[in-house]
Amino acid sequence: MRKPLLILIILIIFLGVWNFASENLPKLLNRGNVIPASKVKVLTEESVVIDTVKKVGPSVVTVVEDLPPQGTNPFTFGPFSIFETPQGVDPEPRNIGSGFIVSDDGLIVTNKHVVSDTSAEYQIIGTGDKTFDVVSIYRDPLNDIAILKINPGGVKLTALELGDSEGLQVGQFVIAIGTALGEFKNTVTTGVISGLGRGVTIGSSFEGIFEELDNVIQTDAAINPGNSGGPLLNSSAQVIGVNTAVASSAQNIGFALPINVVKQTLDNFNKTGQFERPYIGIVYKTVEKGQVSENSPKGALVVNIVNNSPAQKAGIKAGEIITEIDGRKVEERTIAQVTVSKKIGDRITLRVWSDGRERELNITLEKAPAQ
C-alpha cells in the first residue's frame, strides 16, 4: 500500500515542476538569465586567428632598404678588366623585414639587425601600400631592437596593444605576422610556445656579426627570413614578442624577444629620446673547464675588446677568462644578465683567470656607444 502512495507523490511533484518550468522558462530567457543559443559565439582557433588578423594586420608594416648608388665594379681576369658595371648604379629597393606600430605619432618597432646598415636609407610600407620615409632610427646597443620614426602625414596610425611576457606558458597558442621571405606581406602563421628562457646567437657568418640574445621565446610558428621584426601575438591580439630569428638547421624552431624587454626599451626611449644603456665592452664566448688549456676554468673567454671601453680601461686582455662577475659564477648568460640589471656609472667586480693565475678587477660601467 505504501509503494503505490510513494509513486503517486513523486508523480505529483514531477508534474508540478514541469508545469512551473513550462510557464516560466520563456520569462527567464527574456530577463537575460539564460543566453539564447542564437547569440552564443563559439570561440575556435580559426575564429581567434581571423579576428586577430583583422585587428592587428593594418598595424604590421614592411621595412624596405634603399642602398646608395654603387660605384664601378670591375670583374678581372689576370691583368685585364673583362666586365665593368656602369658608374653610379642604383640598386633596387628591397623588402628586408617587418615591424609594427607602437604609437599613433609614428614609432615603429623592428629588429636592430633588420636596419643594421647605417649607409642605407629605409622606408616603411603600410596598409594599402602607403609608403613612408624613415626619418630617424634608434638602435638599442644591448638588444636586437630598433625604433623607427616616420611622419604619418595625416594618415591615421593604430598602435598595437603590448601584452605581458612574464606569465607566458609553454604550450600557449601564438600567432606570428610578417613579410615572409621579404615578398609575402602580412603572412600569418600559428603555433605554440615551445620553450622559454632560451639563449641564442643570431647574425651572419658572411658579415661576421653575431649577437647573443638572452631569455628569448621559442615557438614552432613558422618564422621565415623577412618575418624578423614582426609581432608574435597571443589569442587576445596582444603583442607578446618580436619575431627575431629562425634556426636554419632545423624545422619549426623560431625565436622571439619577449615584449617586456621591448616595453623597457620604449620606456627608456620615451624618457630620454635615446637609448642609454651600460656596457662593459667585450666580445666573449662561454667555454667549459679545460676547453682552452688543460687547467683553464669554466667562464667567458674574452675574444675581443672594444677600443676605449670600460673593459679596456680596466686592463682586461683578450685571451683571459672571466670566471665571476659581482660574486656570481659565470655561466652562459651571466655577464649579459648582470650588465642589464645595472645603471650607467655602477661598478662591477670581475674575477679574471690567465695563465694559471686569477686577479680581481673593478669596472665602472659607461654609456654604450650609439650603433
C-alpha positions in Angstrom: 0.0 0.0 0.0 2.9 2.4 0.8 4.6 1.8 -2.5 1.7 3.0 -4.8 1.3 6.0 -2.5 5.0 6.9 -2.8 4.8 6.6 -6.6 1.8 8.9 -6.7 3.6 11.6 -4.6 6.6 11.5 -6.9 4.4 11.8 -9.9 2.5 14.8 -8.5 5.9 16.6 -7.7 7.2 15.9 -11.2 4.1 17.3 -12.8 4.3 20.4 -10.6 7.9 21.1 -11.6 7.1 20.5 -15.3 4.2 23.0 -15.2 6.3 25.6 -13.5 9.2 25.3 -16.0 6.8 25.4 -18.9 5.2 28.6 -17.7 8.3 30.5 -16.5 11.2 29.4 -18.8 10.3 32.0 -21.5 10.2 34.7 -18.9 13.6 33.7 -17.6 15.0 33.8 -21.1 13.6 37.3 -21.7 15.1 38.5 -18.4 18.6 37.6 -19.8 19.2 34.9 -17.1 19.8 32.4 -20.0 21.5 33.4 -23.2 19.6 32.2 -26.3 21.7 29.8 -28.4 21.4 32.1 -31.4 23.5 34.7 -29.6 26.3 32.4 -28.4 29.6 32.7 -30.2 31.7 29.6 -30.1 35.4 30.5 -30.0 37.5 28.3 -32.1 41.2 28.5 -33.1 40.1 29.6 -36.5 37.9 32.5 -35.3 40.6 33.7 -32.9 43.1 33.9 -35.8 40.7 35.6 -38.1 39.7 38.2 -35.5 43.3 38.8 -34.5 44.5 39.3 -38.1 41.6 41.7 -38.8 42.5 43.8 -35.8 46.3 43.6 -36.0 47.1 43.4 -39.7 46.8 47.1 -40.6 49.4 47.9 -37.9 52.0 45.4 -39.2 54.4 47.0 -41.7 57.2 46.1 -44.1 60.7 47.6 -43.8 62.3 48.5 -47.1 66.1 49.1 -47.6 67.3 51.6 -50.2 71.0 51.3 -50.7 73.1 54.2 -52.1 74.3 54.1 -55.7 77.2 51.8 -56.2 80.5 52.7 -58.0 82.2 50.8 -60.7 82.6 47.1 -60.0 85.1 45.5 -62.4 85.5 41.8 -62.7 89.1 41.0 -63.5 90.9 38.1 -65.1 94.6 38.3 -64.7 95.7 41.9 -65.5 92.6 42.6 -67.6 89.3 44.0 -66.6 86.7 42.0 -68.6 83.5 43.4 -67.3 82.6 46.6 -65.6 79.3 47.8 -64.2 78.2 51.3 -65.1 79.2 54.2 -62.7 76.5 55.1 -60.2 74.3 52.0 -60.5 71.3 52.5 -58.1 70.3 49.1 -56.6 66.6 48.4 -56.5 65.0 48.9 -53.0 64.2 45.6 -51.3 61.9 44.4 -48.6 64.1 43.1 -45.8 62.0 42.8 -42.7 58.8 43.6 -40.8 57.8 45.9 -38.0 54.7 47.0 -36.1 53.3 50.4 -35.0 53.6 51.2 -31.3 52.4 54.8 -31.3 49.9 56.8 -33.3 52.6 59.5 -33.9 54.8 57.2 -36.0 57.0 55.0 -33.8 57.6 51.5 -35.2 59.4 48.6 -33.5 61.6 46.2 -35.5 64.8 44.2 -35.1 68.2 46.1 -35.0 69.7 43.6 -37.4 67.0 44.5 -40.0 68.3 48.1 -40.1 71.9 47.4 -39.4 73.3 49.1 -42.5 73.9 52.7 -41.4 74.7 53.8 -45.0 71.3 52.8 -46.3 68.0 54.7 -46.2 64.8 52.9 -45.1 61.2 53.2 -45.9 58.0 51.7 -44.4 55.2 50.2 -46.4 51.9 50.1 -44.6 48.3 49.3 -45.3 47.2 49.9 -48.8 50.9 50.0 -49.9 51.2 53.5 -48.4 54.9 54.4 -48.2 56.6 56.4 -45.5 60.2 57.6 -45.3 62.0 56.6 -42.1 63.3 59.9 -40.7 65.1 58.6 -37.6 66.5 55.2 -36.4 67.3 54.5 -32.8 69.2 51.2 -32.3 69.3 49.6 -28.9 73.0 48.8 -28.0 72.2 45.8 -25.9 69.1 44.1 -27.5 68.2 43.3 -31.1 65.6 46.1 -31.1 65.4 49.3 -33.2 62.8 52.1 -33.1 62.0 53.7 -36.4 60.3 57.2 -36.6 58.1 58.1 -39.5 55.9 61.1 -40.2 52.3 59.9 -40.7 51.4 63.0 -42.7 47.7 62.9 -41.8 47.4 59.1 -42.1 45.8 57.6 -39.1 48.0 55.0 -37.4 46.8 52.4 -34.9 49.3 51.3 -32.2 49.2 47.6 -31.3 48.4 46.6 -27.7 51.5 45.3 -25.9 50.9 42.4 -23.6 52.9 40.8 -20.7 55.5 38.2 -21.4 56.2 37.5 -17.8 53.4 34.9 -17.4 53.8 33.0 -20.6 53.4 29.3 -20.6 54.9 26.5 -22.7 52.1 25.2 -24.9 50.4 28.6 -25.2 48.8 29.4 -28.6 50.6 32.1 -30.6 50.2 33.9 -33.9 53.1 35.4 -36.0 52.6 38.0 -38.7 55.2 39.5 -41.1 56.5 39.9 -44.6 57.7 36.3 -45.2 60.8 36.0 -47.4 60.7 39.8 -48.0 57.9 39.2 -50.5 54.6 38.0 -49.0 53.2 40.8 -46.8 51.1 40.1 -43.8 51.8 36.3 -43.9 50.1 34.7 -40.9 51.4 31.5 -39.2 50.3 29.9 -36.0 51.8 27.6 -33.4 52.6 27.3 -29.7 55.3 28.5 -27.3 57.8 25.6 -27.5 60.2 26.9 -24.8 61.0 29.9 -22.6 64.2 31.4 -21.3 66.3 30.3 -24.3 69.6 31.7 -25.2 70.5 32.0 -28.9 73.2 33.6 -31.1 71.9 35.5 -34.2 73.9 37.0 -37.0 75.6 36.4 -40.3 78.7 34.3 -40.9 79.3 36.3 -44.1 79.3 39.6 -42.3 81.0 38.3 -39.2 78.4 40.0 -37.0 76.9 38.0 -34.2 74.8 38.9 -31.2 73.8 36.8 -28.2 70.2 37.1 -27.1 69.1 36.0 -23.6 65.7 34.8 -22.3 64.0 34.5 -25.7 60.8 32.8 -26.6 61.0 29.6 -28.7 58.0 28.9 -30.9 57.0 26.5 -33.7 55.0 29.1 -35.5 56.8 29.4 -38.9 59.2 32.4 -38.9 60.9 32.9 -42.2 63.5 35.5 -43.3 61.5 38.7 -43.7 59.4 38.0 -40.6 62.1 39.5 -38.4 60.7 42.5 -36.5 57.1 41.4 -36.8 54.8 40.7 -33.8 54.2 37.5 -32.0 50.7 37.6 -30.6 48.6 35.8 -28.1 44.9 34.9 -28.6 43.8 38.3 -27.3 45.6 40.1 -30.1 48.3 41.4 -27.7 52.0 41.5 -28.8 54.0 39.2 -26.5 57.2 39.1 -28.5 59.2 40.4 -31.5 60.0 37.7 -34.1 63.8 37.6 -34.3 65.4 34.5 -35.7 64.9 31.0 -37.1 67.1 28.0 -36.6 68.4 27.3 -40.1 69.4 23.8 -39.3 66.0 22.7 -38.0 62.3 22.9 -38.8 59.7 24.8 -36.8 62.1 26.4 -34.4 61.8 30.1 -34.3 62.6 32.7 -31.6 61.1 36.0 -30.4 62.3 38.7 -28.0 59.9 39.0 -25.0 57.7 42.1 -25.3 58.6 43.1 -21.7 62.2 43.8 -22.9 60.7 46.0 -25.7 58.5 47.8 -23.2 61.5 48.6 -21.1 63.3 49.9 -24.2 60.4 52.0 -25.2 60.1 53.4 -21.7 63.8 54.3 -21.7 63.5 55.9 -25.1 60.3 57.9 -24.3 62.1 59.4 -21.2 65.4 60.3 -22.8 64.8 60.3 -26.5 67.6 57.9 -26.9 69.0 54.6 -25.7 71.1 54.9 -22.6 72.5 51.5 -21.6 75.6 50.5 -19.7 78.2 48.3 -21.3 81.5 46.5 -20.5 82.9 46.5 -24.0 84.0 42.9 -24.6 83.2 40.2 -27.1 83.3 36.8 -25.5 82.2 33.2 -25.7 81.4 30.8 -23.0 83.9 28.0 -22.5 83.9 24.8 -20.4 86.6 23.8 -17.9 89.7 22.6 -19.7 88.5 23.8 -23.1 91.1 26.5 -23.6 94.0 24.7 -21.9 94.5 21.8 -19.5 93.9 23.8 -16.4 91.6 26.6 -17.7 88.4 27.2 -15.8 84.8 27.5 -16.9 83.8 31.0 -17.8 83.7 33.7 -20.5 86.7 33.7 -22.8 87.4 37.3 -23.9 87.7 37.2 -27.7 88.0 41.0 -28.4 87.8 44.3 -26.5 86.1 47.5 -27.7 88.5 50.4 -28.0 88.3 52.9 -25.2 85.6 50.8 -23.4 85.3 50.3 -19.7 86.9 46.8 -20.1 90.0 48.3 -21.9 90.4 51.0 -19.2 90.2 48.3 -16.5 93.0 46.3 -18.2 91.2 43.3 -19.4 93.1 41.4 -22.1 92.0 39.2 -25.0 92.5 35.6 -24.1 91.7 35.9 -20.4 88.7 34.1 -18.9 86.2 35.9 -16.7 85.1 33.4 -14.0 83.0 35.6 -11.8 81.0 38.8 -12.1 79.9 40.6 -8.9 80.4 37.3 -6.9 78.4 35.2 -9.3 80.0 32.3 -11.2 79.9 33.0 -14.9 77.5 30.7 -16.8 76.4 31.0 -20.3 74.3 34.2 -19.9 75.5 35.7 -16.6 77.5 38.6 -17.9 74.6 39.9 -20.0 72.1 39.4 -17.2 74.3 41.3 -14.7 75.0 44.2 -17.1 71.4 44.7 -18.0 70.5 45.0 -14.3 73.0 47.8 -13.8 72.9 51.5 -14.5 75.5 53.8 -16.1 78.1 54.7 -13.5 77.6 51.5 -11.5 80.7 49.5 -10.6 81.1 45.8 -11.1 83.8 43.4 -9.9 85.2 40.8 -12.2 87.4 37.8 -11.3 89.7 37.0 -14.3 91.9 34.0 -15.0 95.0 34.0 -17.1 97.9 31.5 -17.3 97.0 29.8 -14.0 96.5 32.9 -12.0 93.4 34.8 -11.0 93.1 38.6 -10.4 90.2 40.9 -9.4 89.2 44.0 -11.4 86.8 46.8 -10.7 85.0 48.3 -13.7 82.8 51.4 -13.9 80.1 50.9 -16.5 79.7 53.6 -19.1 77.1 54.5 -21.6 77.1 52.2 -24.6 78.1 54.0 -27.8 75.4 54.6 -30.5 75.1 52.0 -33.1 
